[in-house]
Amino acid sequence: MFDFTNGFHDSANAIAVPVTTKAISPRLAVIFAAGLNVAGAFSSLAVFHACSNSLTEAPITEATVHGMQLASDAGALVSFDLNLRPALWPPGSNPMPRLWRALSRAHLVKLSRDELAFLAVDGGEDAAIARLFAQATQALVVTDGAAPIRWWTRTSRGSAPTFRIDAVDTTAAGDAFIAGLLQDLVARGIGHQELAAAFADDALRDGVLRRAAACGALAATRFGAFAAMPSPDEVQALLEGA
């Protein structure tokens, strides 16, 4: 995110000299600044994460899907958390076509149990999972509250335990889970090319999912969304005390 926002902030400085010296026109300078700042940000990207909240209207769908493709082309790990919120979609709309457009570009997909059931409404769970792995997906993770986490790759599947907690608000649990998962993958240097191998390594996979589960569990023990996000020290304390 810093790569994007810092580029936006510095754009005025970047075009000041060429515009004031009349080397190029202001219009051309703005076009160059916009294009190169975005290109520069994508060139250093480790992860691009999206969810269905940015698919509810056609213009933001195009921007989201294009961003996912740019990130993939740049070598980043593309992650998608369905995070379906029907109330955000226009009445009477069918989200399925847009959801699958985004899902088809994701290397890592995170779903809840209910979201997997939603995708599987026509052909069943196995067909929905097969459709994911016929495209870009390398790993699928499905959460189900306190129940074990289920995971799939193209060649294997399994489950991982969660934490016993007293949940008070699950609003941020899924967000915290995927944030912890992505942070740990990046910290370990795991990109989309290494993702399948990482999930094939029992100790590595279990460790990554355990940390993600800890993040989600802690977020569910407090109220709110952003305010519920745990600190690294809190996550580590839970992992060491479990």
Sequence and secondary structure as in RCSB ss.txt:
>XXXX:A:sequence
MFDFTNGFHDSANAIAVPVTTKAISPRLAVIFAAGLNVAGAFSSLAVFHACSNSLTEAPITEATVHGMQLASDAG
ALVSFDLNLRPALWPPGSNPMPRLWRALSRAHLVKLSRDELAFLAVDGGEDAAIARLFAQATQALVVTDGAAPIR
WWTRTSRGSAPTFRIDAVDTTAAGDAFIAGLLQDLVARGIGHQELAAAFADDALRDGVLRRAAACGALAATRFGA
FAAMPSPDEVQALLEGA
>XXXX:A:secstr
 HHHHHHHHHHHHHHHHHHHTTSS HHHHHHHHHHHHHHHHHHT SEEEEEGGG SSHHHHHHHHHHHHHHHHTT
 EEEEE    GGGS TT   HHHHHHHHTT SEEEEEHHHHHHHTTTT HHHHHHHHHTTT SEEEEEETTEEEE
EE SS EEEE       S  TTHHHHHHHHHHHHHHHTT  HHHHHHHHHSHHHHHHHHHHHHHHHHHHTTSSSS
GGG   HHHHHHHHHH 
